[in-house]
């Protein structure tokens, strides 16, 4: 089984180099890694020891960068692994992933378990903080290590899929810049071929690095517009989408009074309001964030 890792990156060249080092230390190294960036100002030279490394440059945007890299290898490998440039995989991640795909031919998409996710508290972690958390989790006993959960779609910071049924499926580039819910849109369409599962033995840490993120207004716009767009498209369950929007808008409204120093809550709320006003007039354009 041949495995290729795709890492889209933006304004995090030092961090992505450290992530490449973690891939070199895998007990089962990838066969190929592609780092996809707008230009070479977002990457550093790296001499890989255990895998073929290439860089792909072109249009900026998470979906565009993933598509560009995916087109280079989709017909050459059996499994595509998408890691964010701030995702730190445990040493056995790819080894356990290969075993999971080999032993479960009915599994189409696999995601891992996060020992910590900096996006949940909004503060994020430094590389050293995340690595310390990861190593501690690797060494800790997990009574539920063999458990599997089923999902409507995968979480984009670490998701893997078989290429056999990929066909001409691509990430929707109307979901511009950061993407926001592009992972659900893409992977849910593969659910007709097999199960979409989370496997606890695939361990990692998502740093939620602040560099490379879009500003608050743009992100707030996507928080409302993107779910509406995907519900209309049919790739996001209506209940899931409505709960997602309401939860985010409520958090932005309440916390805009005393916002966290590391999040632009008022900018997000402004973006939410702009998107809602557009939706009221039937204007559902995720790419509008390019004009904000």
SVG drawing of the C-alpha trace seen along z (x, -y; Angstrom):
<svg xmlns="http://www.w3.org/2000/svg" viewBox="-34 -44 53 51">
<polyline fill="none" stroke="black" stroke-width="0.4" points="0.0,0.0 1.4,-3.4 0.8,-6.4 1.1,-10.1 0.8,-13.0 -0.4,-16.4 0.3,-19.4 -1.2,-22.8 0.6,-25.7 0.5,-29.5 2.9,-31.8 4.2,-28.9 7.4,-27.9 9.3,-27.1 6.4,-25.1 5.9,-23.0 9.6,-22.1 9.2,-20.8 6.2,-18.8 8.2,-17.3 10.7,-16.2 8.0,-14.3 7.0,-12.5 10.7,-11.5 10.4,-9.9 7.3,-7.8 7.6,-4.1 6.1,-3.7 7.2,-6.7 5.0,-8.0 6.0,-7.1 5.6,-10.7 4.9,-14.1 3.7,-17.2 3.8,-20.6 1.4,-22.9 1.9,-26.7 1.2,-29.9 4.9,-30.4 8.4,-29.5 8.3,-32.3 6.1,-30.1 8.5,-27.1 12.0,-26.3 14.4,-23.8 14.2,-20.4 16.2,-17.2 13.9,-14.3 15.5,-11.1 12.8,-8.6 10.3,-9.8 10.1,-11.6 9.4,-15.3 8.1,-17.8 6.7,-21.3 3.7,-22.6 3.1,-26.4 0.2,-28.2 -3.2,-29.8 -3.7,-30.6 -6.5,-28.9 -6.9,-25.7 -9.1,-24.0 -7.0,-25.1 -3.8,-24.1 -5.1,-20.6 -6.5,-20.1 -3.2,-21.1 -1.2,-18.6 -3.9,-15.9 -3.8,-16.0 -0.1,-15.2 -0.5,-11.9 -4.1,-10.7 -3.3,-8.1 0.0,-7.0 -0.9,-6.0 -3.5,-3.9 -4.2,-6.3 -4.1,-10.1 -3.4,-11.7 -4.3,-15.3 -2.5,-16.9 -2.7,-20.6 0.7,-22.3 0.0,-22.6 -0.9,-19.0 1.6,-16.8 1.2,-13.1 2.3,-10.5 5.2,-8.2 2.9,-5.3 0.2,-7.3 0.9,-6.1 1.7,-2.6 -1.6,-2.3 -3.4,-4.0 -2.1,-1.5 -3.1,1.4 -6.6,-0.1 -7.1,-0.4 -5.7,3.1 -7.9,4.8 -11.1,2.9 -11.8,2.8 -15.2,1.2 -13.6,-1.9 -13.3,-4.7 -12.3,-7.7 -10.3,-7.6 -9.7,-10.4 -7.6,-10.2 -7.9,-11.2 -6.7,-14.5 -4.8,-14.5 -5.3,-18.2 -6.9,-20.7 -5.9,-24.3 -8.9,-25.5 -11.3,-24.3 -10.1,-26.9 -9.0,-29.4 -5.6,-30.0 -3.7,-27.4 -0.4,-25.8 3.2,-26.4 5.1,-23.5 7.0,-22.7 3.8,-22.7 2.0,-20.5 4.9,-18.1 5.1,-17.7 1.3,-16.9 1.7,-14.4 4.6,-12.6 2.8,-12.3 -0.3,-10.9 1.9,-8.4 3.3,-7.1 0.0,-7.0 -2.2,-3.9 -5.5,-4.3 -8.2,-1.8 -10.2,-2.7 -7.3,-2.3 -9.1,0.0 -12.4,-1.9 -13.8,-3.2 -16.5,-5.9 -18.6,-6.7 -19.0,-10.2 -20.8,-12.1 -17.5,-13.6 -13.8,-13.9 -12.0,-16.7 -9.6,-18.3 -6.6,-18.7 -6.0,-14.9 -8.0,-12.9 -7.1,-10.0 -9.0,-8.4 -8.7,-5.6 -8.0,-6.8 -9.8,-3.9 -13.2,-5.7 -11.9,-9.3 -12.6,-9.7 -12.6,-13.4 -13.8,-14.6 -12.1,-17.8 -12.3,-20.2 -14.9,-23.0 -12.8,-26.1 -15.8,-28.3 -14.9,-27.8 -12.2,-30.3 -9.1,-31.0 -9.4,-29.1 -12.1,-26.8 -14.3,-26.3 -16.2,-23.1 -14.5,-22.0 -13.6,-18.8 -17.2,-17.8 -18.2,-18.8 -15.4,-16.7 -15.4,-13.6 -19.2,-13.2 -19.3,-12.6 -17.1,-9.6 -19.5,-8.1 -21.5,-6.3 -18.5,-4.1 -17.8,-3.1 -17.6,-4.1 -16.2,-7.4 -14.6,-6.5 -12.5,-7.9 -9.8,-5.6 -8.4,-6.2 -5.1,-4.6 -4.3,-7.4 -3.0,-10.0 -2.0,-13.6 -2.2,-17.2 -3.7,-20.1 -1.9,-23.3 -4.3,-25.8 -1.4,-28.1 -2.6,-31.7 -0.2,-32.6 -1.8,-32.1 -5.4,-32.5 -7.9,-34.8 -9.1,-37.9 -12.1,-37.9 -14.6,-39.5 -13.8,-37.0 -13.9,-34.0 -17.2,-35.2 -18.7,-35.5 -17.6,-31.9 -19.1,-30.7 -22.5,-31.5 -22.3,-31.5 -20.4,-28.2 -22.8,-26.0 -25.8,-27.5 -24.1,-26.9 -23.3,-23.3 -26.8,-22.6 -28.1,-23.8 -25.5,-21.7 -26.6,-18.7 -23.3,-17.8 -24.0,-19.0 -26.9,-17.7 -29.3,-20.5 -29.5,-19.9 -25.7,-19.8 -25.3,-23.0 -27.9,-24.9 -26.5,-23.9 -23.0,-24.8 -24.1,-28.3 -26.1,-29.0 -23.4,-27.8 -20.7,-30.0 -22.9,-33.1 -24.0,-32.8 -20.4,-32.5 -19.3,-35.5 -22.2,-37.6 -21.7,-36.8 -18.0,-36.9 -17.8,-40.1 -18.5,-42.0 -15.3,-40.8 -13.4,-39.1 -10.4,-36.9 -7.2,-38.7 -6.3,-36.0 -9.6,-36.0 -11.3,-38.7 -14.8,-38.1 -16.2,-41.4 -14.8,-41.0 -16.3,-37.5 -19.7,-38.9 -19.6,-41.5 -18.9,-38.8 -21.8,-36.8 -24.1,-39.7 -23.0,-40.5 -23.5,-36.9 -27.0,-36.8 -28.0,-39.9 -26.8,-38.4 -28.6,-35.2 -31.9,-37.1 -31.7,-38.3 -30.8,-34.9 -27.1,-35.8 -25.1,-32.7 -21.5,-33.3 -18.7,-31.8 -16.1,-33.4 -17.4,-36.9 -14.8,-36.8 -12.2,-37.7 -13.9,-41.1 -14.1,-41.8"/>
</svg>
